[in-house]
Amino acid sequence: MAQDVHGDLMGSVLLHHEKIETSLTGARAYRVRYRSHDLHGAATESTGLVVAPASPGTDRRVMSWAHGTTGIGDAACPSAQPDPARELTLYFAPGSTTQIDYGVPGLQRWIDDDWVVVATDYQGLGTPGVHQYTVNRTNAIDAVTAVHAARELPVDAGRRFGVVGWSQGGGAAAATVELDADDYGDLEIVGAAAMSPGVPVVGLRQPGLGTALGSAAPLPPDGHLFMILAGMAAAFPDTLSLDDVLTPVGRRVLDAGWNTQPTHHLNDSLARAFRHEGPVMGVDRSAFPAWVTAFTEASATRRTPVAPVLVLRDAQDDNGPCPTTWQVGYIEAARAIGGDVTEKVYPDDDHFSLPGSSVDHAREWLAAQF
């Protein structure tokens, strides 16, 4: 039986740390491993980074970065990449040699402005088990417990912190202001900036995803949806079965590649299997209610946020990786439950250019919350 550690954050959470090289100026960086837990309170471990100014300081502001989609296994671990304490590096960038997006947008400026930056990998990315992909609440807990871990290092991290997240991490950022008091412990969260937030239950209410999952017809391959379902099944093993949503072909691709193939590689494997062997996804409609319940429990928008939220929304492509309807749907849902939500739209940015374009505004807004 999984150990329940929910609320037990008074002791040490830091399990291991090592100082690593960074190309940043005036910074010191550590790779860390720390205790965390999932949305049910089951004990987990996560890895990540802590980056801080090299000079001494006092009671520094802390920013917790929640990264976007990388995958659901160890091959998608950001802190295991070359020179991980760096500016955000995109898979899609011309000349890129990485298979995932990793790094933190505007990281040098955060350091120059005397912030401590923590960047969780999330459970399952570099630690045992399938990553609970887009399980906003589990991902949010990892982003918060990373701050607890940072405070055990000699980086002068204060107890007040904010969160910035993108895509999957945008949904996690939204959930960081909806956690239990025990998750924060002696920390105080001042705000969350969510770049293009991905909130599963919001997507489920939209015609595309909701209609597709509610249909008995085989679905075309979609790597993101494939990972969402795998992540939900990992978070809710007692009530969900992947056999209810994946075909035998899909299960074979998942079992062979979940831990070794990041997002784009896995997506290509799914597409080829679909062309040569047939459908990889197919939903048993009788099991659909259980999935709806899980999506709801896993997502942000379950309770009134305890701190303000800034949504930074890309608007160049309505049907990008996190569609406009998902982003607007989160804003409407969060406001409906009493959330203090501010929106800034970037009409000339797509999903991948958004972090670089919006990070300065996110930093200035978050600083004002202190």
TORKOL-4160 file (C-alpha; in steps of 0.2 Angstrom, whole numbers, padded with zeros to 4 digits, m for minus):
370
<pt num="1" X="0000" Y="0000" Z="0000"/>
<pt num="2" X="0007" Y="0017" Z="m0004"/>
<pt num="3" X="0012" Y="0028" Z="0010"/>
<pt num="4" X="0001" Y="0043" Z="0014"/>
<pt num="5" X="0012" Y="0058" Z="0017"/>
<pt num="6" X="0000" Y="0071" Z="0013"/>
<pt num="7" X="0002" Y="0086" Z="0025"/>
<pt num="8" X="0018" Y="0078" Z="0032"/>
<pt num="9" X="0030" Y="0092" Z="0026"/>
<pt num="10" X="0037" Y="0098" Z="0043"/>
<pt num="11" X="0052" Y="0086" Z="0041"/>
<pt num="12" X="0065" Y="0086" Z="0027"/>
<pt num="13" X="0059" Y="0083" Z="0009"/>
<pt num="14" X="0076" Y="0085" Z="0001"/>
<pt num="15" X="0084" Y="0067" Z="m0003"/>
<pt num="16" X="0099" Y="0072" Z="m0013"/>
<pt num="17" X="0107" Y="0087" Z="m0021"/>
<pt num="18" X="0122" Y="0090" Z="m0032"/>
<pt num="19" X="0130" Y="0106" Z="m0038"/>
<pt num="20" X="0130" Y="0107" Z="m0057"/>
<pt num="21" X="0138" Y="0118" Z="m0070"/>
<pt num="22" X="0128" Y="0132" Z="m0078"/>
<pt num="23" X="0131" Y="0144" Z="m0092"/>
<pt num="24" X="0122" Y="0157" Z="m0083"/>
<pt num="25" X="0131" Y="0173" Z="m0076"/>
<pt num="26" X="0132" Y="0175" Z="m0058"/>
<pt num="27" X="0122" Y="0159" Z="m0054"/>
<pt num="28" X="0124" Y="0143" Z="m0044"/>
<pt num="29" X="0113" Y="0128" Z="m0049"/>
<pt num="30" X="0109" Y="0111" Z="m0041"/>
<pt num="31" X="0101" Y="0096" Z="m0047"/>
<pt num="32" X="0089" Y="0089" Z="m0033"/>
<pt num="33" X="0079" Y="0074" Z="m0029"/>
<pt num="34" X="0065" Y="0076" Z="m0016"/>
<pt num="35" X="0050" Y="0068" Z="m0007"/>
<pt num="36" X="0033" Y="0073" Z="m0014"/>
<pt num="37" X="0015" Y="0065" Z="m0015"/>
<pt num="38" X="0001" Y="0064" Z="m0028"/>
<pt num="39" X="m0016" Y="0071" Z="m0027"/>
<pt num="40" X="m0022" Y="0056" Z="m0017"/>
<pt num="41" X="m0008" Y="0058" Z="m0004"/>
<pt num="42" X="0002" Y="0043" Z="m0010"/>
<pt num="43" X="0021" Y="0045" Z="m0008"/>
<pt num="44" X="0031" Y="0049" Z="m0023"/>
<pt num="45" X="0048" Y="0056" Z="m0027"/>
<pt num="46" X="0053" Y="0070" Z="m0040"/>
<pt num="47" X="0069" Y="0077" Z="m0047"/>
<pt num="48" X="0072" Y="0095" Z="m0053"/>
<pt num="49" X="0083" Y="0110" Z="m0052"/>
<pt num="50" X="0086" Y="0124" Z="m0040"/>
<pt num="51" X="0095" Y="0139" Z="m0048"/>
<pt num="52" X="0100" Y="0155" Z="m0037"/>
<pt num="53" X="0111" Y="0170" Z="m0037"/>
<pt num="54" X="0129" Y="0166" Z="m0033"/>
<pt num="55" X="0130" Y="0180" Z="m0021"/>
<pt num="56" X="0124" Y="0179" Z="m0003"/>
<pt num="57" X="0106" Y="0185" Z="0000"/>
<pt num="58" X="0092" Y="0186" Z="0012"/>
<pt num="59" X="0074" Y="0180" Z="0011"/>
<pt num="60" X="0074" Y="0179" Z="m0008"/>
<pt num="61" X="0058" Y="0178" Z="m0018"/>
<pt num="62" X="0056" Y="0161" Z="m0026"/>
<pt num="63" X="0048" Y="0157" Z="m0043"/>
<pt num="64" X="0043" Y="0139" Z="m0046"/>
<pt num="65" X="0043" Y="0134" Z="m0065"/>
<pt num="66" X="0031" Y="0121" Z="m0071"/>
<pt num="67" X="0037" Y="0115" Z="m0088"/>
<pt num="68" X="0026" Y="0110" Z="m0103"/>
<pt num="69" X="0024" Y="0093" Z="m0111"/>
<pt num="70" X="0039" Y="0082" Z="m0113"/>
<pt num="71" X="0033" Y="0065" Z="m0111"/>
<pt num="72" X="0028" Y="0052" Z="m0098"/>
<pt num="73" X="0044" Y="0043" Z="m0094"/>
<pt num="74" X="0062" Y="0045" Z="m0090"/>
<pt num="75" X="0068" Y="0050" Z="m0108"/>
<pt num="76" X="0057" Y="0066" Z="m0105"/>
<pt num="77" X="0066" Y="0072" Z="m0089"/>
<pt num="78" X="0071" Y="0090" Z="m0091"/>
<pt num="79" X="0085" Y="0090" Z="m0077"/>
<pt num="80" X="0094" Y="0075" Z="m0086"/>
<pt num="81" X="0097" Y="0085" Z="m0102"/>
<pt num="82" X="0114" Y="0093" Z="m0106"/>
<pt num="83" X="0116" Y="0110" Z="m0097"/>
<pt num="84" X="0099" Y="0109" Z="m0089"/>
<pt num="85" X="0100" Y="0126" Z="m0079"/>
<pt num="86" X="0098" Y="0136" Z="m0095"/>
<pt num="87" X="0086" Y="0147" Z="m0105"/>
<pt num="88" X="0071" Y="0138" Z="m0112"/>
<pt num="89" X="0077" Y="0128" Z="m0127"/>
<pt num="90" X="0063" Y="0122" Z="m0139"/>
<pt num="91" X="0062" Y="0106" Z="m0149"/>
<pt num="92" X="0055" Y="0116" Z="m0164"/>
<pt num="93" X="0069" Y="0129" Z="m0164"/>
<pt num="94" X="0080" Y="0129" Z="m0180"/>
<pt num="95" X="0095" Y="0118" Z="m0178"/>
<pt num="96" X="0089" Y="0111" Z="m0161"/>
<pt num="97" X="0097" Y="0094" Z="m0156"/>
<pt num="98" X="0085" Y="0091" Z="m0141"/>
<pt num="99" X="0070" Y="0080" Z="m0142"/>
<pt num="100" X="0061" Y="0090" Z="m0129"/>
<pt num="101" X="0058" Y="0108" Z="m0123"/>
<pt num="102" X="0068" Y="0111" Z="m0108"/>
<pt num="103" X="0075" Y="0125" Z="m0098"/>
<pt num="104" X="0067" Y="0140" Z="m0090"/>
<pt num="105" X="0061" Y="0156" Z="m0100"/>
<pt num="106" X="0070" Y="0172" Z="m0095"/>
<pt num="107" X="0081" Y="0162" Z="m0082"/>
<pt num="108" X="0095" Y="0174" Z="m0083"/>
<pt num="109" X="0084" Y="0189" Z="m0079"/>
<pt num="110" X="0076" Y="0180" Z="m0064"/>
<pt num="111" X="0093" Y="0177" Z="m0057"/>
<pt num="112" X="0098" Y="0195" Z="m0061"/>
<pt num="113" X="0083" Y="0201" Z="m0051"/>
<pt num="114" X="0088" Y="0191" Z="m0036"/>
<pt num="115" X="0075" Y="0177" Z="m0037"/>
<pt num="116" X="0078" Y="0159" Z="m0033"/>
<pt num="117" X="0071" Y="0148" Z="m0047"/>
<pt num="118" X="0065" Y="0130" Z="m0044"/>
<pt num="119" X="0060" Y="0119" Z="m0058"/>
<pt num="120" X="0052" Y="0102" Z="m0055"/>
<pt num="121" X="0053" Y="0088" Z="m0067"/>
<pt num="122" X="0037" Y="0081" Z="m0060"/>
<pt num="123" X="0035" Y="0063" Z="m0053"/>
<pt num="124" X="0039" Y="0049" Z="m0066"/>
<pt num="125" X="0051" Y="0060" Z="m0076"/>
<pt num="126" X="0067" Y="0053" Z="m0069"/>
<pt num="127" X="0059" Y="0044" Z="m0054"/>
<pt num="128" X="0049" Y="0028" Z="m0054"/>
<pt num="129" X="0032" Y="0025" Z="m0062"/>
<pt num="130" X="0022" Y="0033" Z="m0076"/>
<pt num="131" X="0021" Y="0052" Z="m0075"/>
<pt num="132" X="0004" Y="0058" Z="m0071"/>
<pt num="133" X="0003" Y="0069" Z="m0086"/>
<pt num="134" X="m0009" Y="0083" Z="m0085"/>
<pt num="135" X="m0015" Y="0078" Z="m0068"/>
<pt num="136" X="m0015" Y="0096" Z="m0063"/>
<pt num="137" X="m0016" Y="0093" Z="m0044"/>
<pt num="138" X="m0001" Y="0081" Z="m0044"/>
<pt num="139" X="0010" Y="0091" Z="m0055"/>
<pt num="140" X="0005" Y="0107" Z="m0044"/>
<pt num="141" X="0010" Y="0098" Z="m0028"/>
<pt num="142" X="0027" Y="0094" Z="m0036"/>
<pt num="143" X="0030" Y="0112" Z="m0040"/>
<pt num="144" X="0026" Y="0117" Z="m0022"/>
<pt num="145" X="0036" Y="0103" Z="m0014"/>
<pt num="146" X="0051" Y="0109" Z="m0024"/>
<pt num="147" X="0050" Y="0125" Z="m0015"/>
<pt num="148" X="0051" Y="0116" Z="0001"/>
<pt num="149" X="0066" Y="0107" Z="m0005"/>
<pt num="150" X="0075" Y="0123" Z="m0011"/>
<pt num="151" X="0073" Y="0130" Z="0007"/>
<pt num="152" X="0084" Y="0116" Z="0013"/>
<pt num="153" X="0099" Y="0122" Z="0002"/>
<pt num="154" X="0111" Y="0137" Z="0005"/>
<pt num="155" X="0102" Y="0148" Z="m0007"/>
<pt num="156" X="0093" Y="0160" Z="0005"/>
<pt num="157" X="0076" Y="0155" Z="m0002"/>
<pt num="158" X="0061" Y="0164" Z="0007"/>
<pt num="159" X="0045" Y="0156" Z="0012"/>
<pt num="160" X="0035" Y="0167" Z="m0001"/>
<pt num="161" X="0034" Y="0161" Z="m0018"/>
<pt num="162" X="0025" Y="0162" Z="m0035"/>
<pt num="163" X="0023" Y="0149" Z="m0049"/>
<pt num="164" X="0025" Y="0151" Z="m0068"/>
<pt num="165" X="0020" Y="0137" Z="m0079"/>
<pt num="166" X="0017" Y="0134" Z="m0098"/>
<pt num="167" X="0005" Y="0122" Z="m0107"/>
<pt num="168" X="0004" Y="0106" Z="m0096"/>
<pt num="169" X="0013" Y="0117" Z="m0083"/>
<pt num="170" X="0000" Y="0131" Z="m0085"/>
<pt num="171" X="m0013" Y="0119" Z="m0079"/>
<pt num="172" X="m0001" Y="0114" Z="m0065"/>
<pt num="173" X="0002" Y="0133" Z="m0061"/>
<pt num="174" X="m0017" Y="0135" Z="m0060"/>
<pt num="175" X="m0019" Y="0121" Z="m0048"/>
<pt num="176" X="m0005" Y="0127" Z="m0036"/>
<pt num="177" X="m0017" Y="0141" Z="m0030"/>
<pt num="178" X="m0030" Y="0127" Z="m0026"/>
<pt num="179" X="m0021" Y="0115" Z="m0015"/>
<pt num="180" X="m0023" Y="0110" Z="0003"/>
<pt num="181" X="m0016" Y="0121" Z="0017"/>
<pt num="182" X="m0005" Y="0106" Z="0022"/>
<pt num="183" X="0003" Y="0106" Z="0005"/>
<pt num="184" X="0009" Y="0124" Z="0008"/>
<pt num="185" X="0015" Y="0121" Z="0025"/>
<pt num="186" X="0025" Y="0136" Z="0031"/>
<pt num="187" X="0025" Y="0143" Z="0013"/>
<pt num="188" X="0014" Y="0157" Z="0006"/>
<pt num="189" X="0010" Y="0157" Z="m0012"/>
<pt num="190" X="0007" Y="0175" Z="m0019"/>
<pt num="191" X="0001" Y="0171" Z="m0037"/>
<pt num="192" X="0002" Y="0160" Z="m0052"/>
<pt num="193" X="0005" Y="0165" Z="m0070"/>
<pt num="194" X="m0002" Y="0152" Z="m0082"/>
<pt num="195" X="0004" Y="0152" Z="m0100"/>
<pt num="196" X="m0008" Y="0143" Z="m0111"/>
<pt num="197" X="m0015" Y="0132" Z="m0097"/>
<pt num="198" X="m0020" Y="0115" Z="m0101"/>
<pt num="199" X="m0034" Y="0109" Z="m0089"/>
<pt num="200" X="m0041" Y="0092" Z="m0094"/>
<pt num="201" X="m0059" Y="0094" Z="m0087"/>
<pt num="202" X="m0060" Y="0110" Z="m0097"/>
<pt num="203" X="m0055" Y="0101" Z="m0113"/>
<pt num="204" X="m0067" Y="0087" Z="m0109"/>
<pt num="205" X="m0081" Y="0100" Z="m0110"/>
<pt num="206" X="m0076" Y="0106" Z="m0127"/>
<pt num="207" X="m0084" Y="0098" Z="m0143"/>
<pt num="208" X="m0067" Y="0090" Z="m0149"/>
<pt num="209" X="m0061" Y="0080" Z="m0135"/>
<pt num="210" X="m0077" Y="0078" Z="m0126"/>
<pt num="211" X="m0086" Y="0071" Z="m0142"/>
<pt num="212" X="m0071" Y="0060" Z="m0146"/>
<pt num="213" X="m0070" Y="0052" Z="m0130"/>
<pt num="214" X="m0089" Y="0049" Z="m0129"/>
<pt num="215" X="m0089" Y="0040" Z="m0145"/>
<pt num="216" X="m0087" Y="0022" Z="m0148"/>
<pt num="217" X="m0078" Y="0025" Z="m0165"/>
<pt num="218" X="m0060" Y="0022" Z="m0166"/>
<pt num="219" X="m0050" Y="0038" Z="m0164"/>
<pt num="220" X="m0035" Y="0043" Z="m0175"/>
<pt num="221" X="m0018" Y="0043" Z="m0166"/>
<pt num="222" X="m0015" Y="0059" Z="m0155"/>
<pt num="223" X="0000" Y="0058" Z="m0144"/>
<pt num="224" X="m0006" Y="0071" Z="m0132"/>
<pt num="225" X="m0022" Y="0062" Z="m0129"/>
<pt num="226" X="m0013" Y="0046" Z="m0128"/>
<pt num="227" X="m0002" Y="0053" Z="m0114"/>
<pt num="228" X="m0017" Y="0061" Z="m0105"/>
<pt num="229" X="m0026" Y="0044" Z="m0104"/>
<pt num="230" X="m0010" Y="0036" Z="m0098"/>
<pt num="231" X="m0007" Y="0049" Z="m0085"/>
<pt num="232" X="m0025" Y="0048" Z="m0078"/>
<pt num="233" X="m0024" Y="0029" Z="m0077"/>
<pt num="234" X="m0007" Y="0031" Z="m0067"/>
<pt num="235" X="m0016" Y="0043" Z="m0055"/>
<pt num="236" X="m0032" Y="0032" Z="m0054"/>
<pt num="237" X="m0026" Y="0014" Z="m0055"/>
<pt num="238" X="m0041" Y="0008" Z="m0045"/>
<pt num="239" X="m0055" Y="0015" Z="m0056"/>
<pt num="240" X="m0047" Y="0017" Z="m0073"/>
<pt num="241" X="m0040" Y="0004" Z="m0086"/>
<pt num="242" X="m0031" Y="0008" Z="m0102"/>
<pt num="243" X="m0039" Y="m0007" Z="m0110"/>
<pt num="244" X="m0055" Y="0004" Z="m0110"/>
<pt num="245" X="m0048" Y="0017" Z="m0121"/>
<pt num="246" X="m0033" Y="0009" Z="m0130"/>
<pt num="247" X="m0033" Y="m0005" Z="m0143"/>
<pt num="248" X="m0021" Y="m0019" Z="m0141"/>
<pt num="249" X="m0010" Y="m0010" Z="m0154"/>
<pt num="250" X="m0010" Y="0005" Z="m0144"/>
<pt num="251" X="m0006" Y="m0004" Z="m0128"/>
<pt num="252" X="0009" Y="m0012" Z="m0137"/>
<pt num="253" X="0015" Y="0005" Z="m0142"/>
<pt num="254" X="0013" Y="0012" Z="m0125"/>
<pt num="255" X="0021" Y="m0003" Z="m0116"/>
<pt num="256" X="0036" Y="m0002" Z="m0128"/>
<pt num="257" X="0039" Y="0016" Z="m0128"/>
<pt num="258" X="0032" Y="0026" Z="m0113"/>
<pt num="259" X="0048" Y="0027" Z="m0103"/>
<pt num="260" X="0060" Y="0029" Z="m0118"/>
<pt num="261" X="0051" Y="0040" Z="m0130"/>
<pt num="262" X="0048" Y="0058" Z="m0127"/>
<pt num="263" X="0032" Y="0066" Z="m0134"/>
<pt num="264" X="0036" Y="0068" Z="m0153"/>
<pt num="265" X="0045" Y="0051" Z="m0154"/>
<pt num="266" X="0030" Y="0043" Z="m0146"/>
<pt num="267" X="0018" Y="0052" Z="m0157"/>
<pt num="268" X="0027" Y="0046" Z="m0173"/>
<pt num="269" X="0027" Y="0028" Z="m0167"/>
<pt num="270" X="0008" Y="0029" Z="m0164"/>
<pt num="271" X="0006" Y="0037" Z="m0181"/>
<pt num="272" X="0016" Y="0023" Z="m0190"/>
<pt num="273" X="0007" Y="0009" Z="m0180"/>
<pt num="274" X="m0010" Y="0017" Z="m0185"/>
<pt num="275" X="m0005" Y="0017" Z="m0203"/>
<pt num="276" X="0001" Y="m0001" Z="m0204"/>
<pt num="277" X="m0009" Y="m0010" Z="m0190"/>
<pt num="278" X="m0025" Y="m0001" Z="m0187"/>
<pt num="279" X="m0033" Y="0010" Z="m0173"/>
<pt num="280" X="m0023" Y="0013" Z="m0157"/>
<pt num="281" X="m0037" Y="0021" Z="m0148"/>
<pt num="282" X="m0055" Y="0015" Z="m0145"/>
<pt num="283" X="m0066" Y="0020" Z="m0130"/>
<pt num="284" X="m0078" Y="0009" Z="m0121"/>
<pt num="285" X="m0092" Y="0021" Z="m0118"/>
<pt num="286" X="m0098" Y="0011" Z="m0103"/>
<pt num="287" X="m0082" Y="0016" Z="m0094"/>
<pt num="288" X="m0083" Y="0034" Z="m0099"/>
<pt num="289" X="m0091" Y="0040" Z="m0083"/>
<pt num="290" X="m0076" Y="0034" Z="m0073"/>
<pt num="291" X="m0065" Y="0044" Z="m0084"/>
<pt num="292" X="m0075" Y="0060" Z="m0082"/>
<pt num="293" X="m0074" Y="0058" Z="m0063"/>
<pt num="294" X="m0055" Y="0056" Z="m0064"/>
<pt num="295" X="m0053" Y="0071" Z="m0076"/>
<pt num="296" X="m0063" Y="0082" Z="m0064"/>
<pt num="297" X="m0054" Y="0077" Z="m0048"/>
<pt num="298" X="m0037" Y="0079" Z="m0057"/>
<pt num="299" X="m0040" Y="0096" Z="m0064"/>
<pt num="300" X="m0038" Y="0114" Z="m0058"/>
<pt num="301" X="m0055" Y="0124" Z="m0056"/>
<pt num="302" X="m0060" Y="0113" Z="m0041"/>
<pt num="303" X="m0059" Y="0126" Z="m0028"/>
<pt num="304" X="m0058" Y="0145" Z="m0026"/>
<pt num="305" X="m0039" Y="0150" Z="m0029"/>
<pt num="306" X="m0031" Y="0157" Z="m0013"/>
<pt num="307" X="m0020" Y="0169" Z="m0024"/>
<pt num="308" X="m0022" Y="0179" Z="m0040"/>
<pt num="309" X="m0020" Y="0170" Z="m0057"/>
<pt num="310" X="m0013" Y="0178" Z="m0073"/>
<pt num="311" X="m0017" Y="0169" Z="m0089"/>
<pt num="312" X="m0005" Y="0173" Z="m0103"/>
<pt num="313" X="m0014" Y="0167" Z="m0119"/>
<pt num="314" X="m0007" Y="0163" Z="m0136"/>
<pt num="315" X="m0020" Y="0168" Z="m0150"/>
<pt num="316" X="m0011" Y="0165" Z="m0167"/>
<pt num="317" X="m0018" Y="0148" Z="m0169"/>
<pt num="318" X="m0035" Y="0144" Z="m0162"/>
<pt num="319" X="m0032" Y="0125" Z="m0164"/>
<pt num="320" X="m0014" Y="0124" Z="m0157"/>
<pt num="321" X="m0008" Y="0111" Z="m0144"/>
<pt num="322" X="m0018" Y="0120" Z="m0131"/>
<pt num="323" X="m0033" Y="0127" Z="m0141"/>
<pt num="324" X="m0040" Y="0144" Z="m0138"/>
<pt num="325" X="m0056" Y="0136" Z="m0131"/>
<pt num="326" X="m0047" Y="0127" Z="m0118"/>
<pt num="327" X="m0038" Y="0143" Z="m0112"/>
<pt num="328" X="m0054" Y="0154" Z="m0112"/>
<pt num="329" X="m0063" Y="0139" Z="m0104"/>
<pt num="330" X="m0051" Y="0139" Z="m0089"/>
<pt num="331" X="m0053" Y="0158" Z="m0087"/>
<pt num="332" X="m0072" Y="0157" Z="m0087"/>
<pt num="333" X="m0072" Y="0142" Z="m0075"/>
<pt num="334" X="m0059" Y="0149" Z="m0063"/>
<pt num="335" X="m0069" Y="0166" Z="m0062"/>
<pt num="336" X="m0085" Y="0156" Z="m0059"/>
<pt num="337" X="m0079" Y="0149" Z="m0043"/>
<pt num="338" X="m0072" Y="0166" Z="m0037"/>
<pt num="339" X="m0055" Y="0166" Z="m0044"/>
<pt num="340" X="m0046" Y="0183" Z="m0046"/>
<pt num="341" X="m0040" Y="0180" Z="m0064"/>
<pt num="342" X="m0032" Y="0192" Z="m0076"/>
<pt num="343" X="m0029" Y="0189" Z="m0094"/>
<pt num="344" X="m0016" Y="0195" Z="m0107"/>
<pt num="345" X="m0018" Y="0190" Z="m0125"/>
<pt num="346" X="m0003" Y="0188" Z="m0137"/>
<pt num="347" X="m0012" Y="0188" Z="m0154"/>
<pt num="348" X="0005" Y="0186" Z="m0164"/>
<pt num="349" X="0011" Y="0171" Z="m0154"/>
<pt num="350" X="0008" Y="0153" Z="m0156"/>
<pt num="351" X="0010" Y="0140" Z="m0142"/>
<pt num="352" X="0029" Y="0139" Z="m0143"/>
<pt num="353" X="0033" Y="0157" Z="m0145"/>
<pt num="354" X="0022" Y="0162" Z="m0130"/>
<pt num="355" X="0034" Y="0159" Z="m0116"/>
<pt num="356" X="0048" Y="0170" Z="m0123"/>
<pt num="357" X="0036" Y="0184" Z="m0127"/>
<pt num="358" X="0026" Y="0183" Z="m0111"/>
<pt num="359" X="0039" Y="0179" Z="m0097"/>
<pt num="360" X="0044" Y="0197" Z="m0094"/>
<pt num="361" X="0026" Y="0202" Z="m0091"/>
<pt num="362" X="0024" Y="0186" Z="m0080"/>
<pt num="363" X="0040" Y="0191" Z="m0069"/>
<pt num="364" X="0034" Y="0209" Z="m0067"/>
<pt num="365" X="0016" Y="0204" Z="m0062"/>
<pt num="366" X="0023" Y="0191" Z="m0050"/>
<pt num="367" X="0035" Y="0203" Z="m0042"/>
<pt num="368" X="0020" Y="0215" Z="m0039"/>
<pt num="369" X="0011" Y="0201" Z="m0030"/>
<pt num="370" X="0025" Y="0201" Z="m0017"/>
